[in-house]
Amino acid sequence: MIVAVPKETKEREHRVALTPEVVQQLAKAGYAVRVEKEAGLNAYYTDDQYRQAGAELVDLRQELLAQADVVLKVNAPTVEEVGMMKKGAILISFLYAATNPSVTEACERQGITAFSVDAIPRISRAQKMDALSSQANLAGYKAVLLGATALGKIFPLLMTAAGTIKPSKVVIMGAGVAGLQAIATAKRLGAIVEVSDIRPETKEQVQSLGGKFIEVKGDDSIKLEGGYVKNVSEEFLQKQQTLIAKHISEADLVITTALIPGRKAPVLVTDDMVKSMRMGSVIVDMAVEQGGNCTLSELNKTVVKHGVTIIGESNLPSLLPLNASDLYARNIATFLTHLSTKDGFKWEMDEEITKGSLIIHEGKAVHPSVQKA
């Protein structure tokens, strides 16, 4: 079975779907791996490393995709790339199918089978395949470093002969995987960390990392699905904003991480909150690609509004491409070997991981997120 790894074409993307180490593992398992030339250069992997690992290097993307039985990518392919794939080929990547209809429709037209790694059920036996968590972990770390670099002061308490420097205060909104890593990183750097999350069960995790939990009483509108908040009422969001407004006004750095799958990111930091912050403070909006948690953040830009620096980097894992590619390659290889052997796919259609992640099967939409009425 031929497994192909094309070079990522999305702007600001430096990751690659397979690393040489993981290529070697798949080659030993009997898979024939082909990699587009220079696919790993932005993640610091050379063509020679891929050759030595057992991959065949291919010059032309069209040739690579036309011959592949399985295509492994980080980001969803373009419609043009789907058109290069042969009928019956299998695609595995982040698809975000509910918000990417042009690609899923192209897969249907082309007779492609598509698995989405963002739809893998978040269950214990799928943890090694959980690319959402592996990438969010790195994003949380990088968000703190970006914020610390943009901030005009240090994080820790520092006692000097000239006087004492007070520690910075960091407010983190959302205690998911990214938020928890951000808490741990900010604490390691010596900051005072306060955390807001609408899920009361995260309080213990926050406190175990040394953060102070800003508690908002929940209501019946909050629904959880697969570890994510699925639905929140406007009334509750208003209550949350009122409570955290004081904390934000006193913060040196605010990091927002709140996302709702398939929907626009909730607004957590308003114009008035930004105005209330001290001159030189920083906001890192990790939800900027889905509309942003801050009303003043701009996609892929760092802007200064009301004296506050607002960082809107959409692809934080890509800023750590070596680690991000390494973890993603392990995730996707574990997923591939769960679904298949070197001779073909198992097609265990009632198995939980297969059923949860299969979006298009042989050109037919099978996942509830893309099935038409």
Order of alpha helices (4+ residues) and beta strands (2+ residues): beta-alpha-beta-alpha-beta-alpha-beta-alpha-beta-alpha-beta-alpha-beta-beta-beta-alpha-beta-alpha-beta-beta-beta-alpha-beta-alpha-beta-beta-beta-alpha-beta-beta-alpha-beta-beta
